[in-house]
Amino acid sequence: MTTVRVLITVGDVAELITPRHPAAAPLRVSASRIAAQAGLPANELPGRAFTVQTLSDGDADGFTLLDDPRL
C-alpha cells in the first residue's frame, strides 16, 4: 500500500501528491471515485491522506482514508 494526499479538487478532478507525483506535477484522478471508495464527501478530500492499493504513473485506485476523525 502507498500513502497519497489530496492537494486540491477542481470540479470532479482531485490532484494527488504521491511518491511518484510531486506537488509541481500532481496525479489527477476522479474525486468522486476517491469519495466513493473512502466513504466521505468529495468536498472533504483536500488535505486528507489515503492509502491506495494500486498506483501507476497515470492512475491510483483502492482509496482508504487515513486518520478518519469520525472514528
C-alpha positions as CSV (number, residue, x, y, z in Angstrom):
1,M,0.0,0.0,0.0
2,T,1.1,3.5,-0.8
3,T,0.2,6.8,1.0
4,V,-1.1,9.7,-1.1
5,R,-2.5,13.1,-0.2
6,V,-5.2,15.2,-2.0
7,L,-3.8,18.6,-2.7
8,I,-6.9,20.2,-4.2
9,T,-10.1,19.3,-6.0
10,V,-11.4,21.2,-9.0
11,G,-14.8,20.0,-10.2
12,D,-14.6,16.3,-10.3
13,V,-10.8,16.2,-10.5
14,A,-8.6,15.6,-7.5
15,E,-4.9,16.4,-7.6
16,L,-2.8,13.9,-5.6
17,I,0.7,14.1,-4.2
18,T,2.2,10.6,-4.3
19,P,5.7,9.1,-4.2
20,R,5.7,9.3,-8.0
21,H,3.9,12.7,-8.3
22,P,5.3,15.8,-6.5
23,A,3.1,18.9,-5.9
24,A,4.6,20.5,-9.0
25,A,3.2,17.6,-11.2
26,P,0.3,16.0,-9.3
27,L,-1.6,13.0,-10.4
28,R,-5.2,13.8,-11.5
29,V,-7.9,11.3,-10.7
30,S,-11.7,11.4,-10.3
31,A,-12.7,13.0,-7.0
32,S,-16.0,11.1,-7.0
33,R,-14.2,7.8,-7.2
34,I,-12.0,8.6,-4.3
35,A,-15.0,9.8,-2.3
36,A,-17.0,6.7,-3.1
37,Q,-14.1,4.3,-2.2
38,A,-13.2,6.2,1.0
39,G,-16.8,6.9,2.2
40,L,-16.7,10.6,2.5
41,P,-18.0,13.6,0.5
42,A,-15.8,14.9,-2.3
43,N,-15.7,18.4,-0.8
44,E,-13.8,16.9,2.2
45,L,-11.0,15.4,0.2
46,P,-8.5,18.3,0.1
47,G,-5.7,17.9,2.7
48,R,-6.6,14.3,3.6
49,A,-4.2,11.4,3.4
50,F,-5.2,8.0,2.0
51,T,-3.7,4.6,1.3
52,V,-4.1,3.3,-2.2
53,Q,-4.0,-0.4,-3.3
54,T,-2.6,0.4,-6.7
55,L,-0.5,3.4,-8.0
56,S,0.8,3.9,-11.5
57,D,2.1,6.8,-13.4
58,G,-1.4,7.6,-14.7
59,D,-3.8,6.4,-12.0
60,A,-4.5,5.4,-8.4
61,D,-7.2,3.1,-7.1
62,G,-8.4,1.5,-3.9
63,F,-8.5,4.5,-1.6
64,T,-8.8,4.2,2.2
65,L,-8.9,7.2,4.4
66,L,-6.1,7.5,7.0
67,D,-6.7,9.1,10.4
68,D,-10.5,9.3,10.0
69,P,-11.7,11.9,12.5
70,R,-15.2,10.3,12.5
71,L,-13.9,7.2,14.3
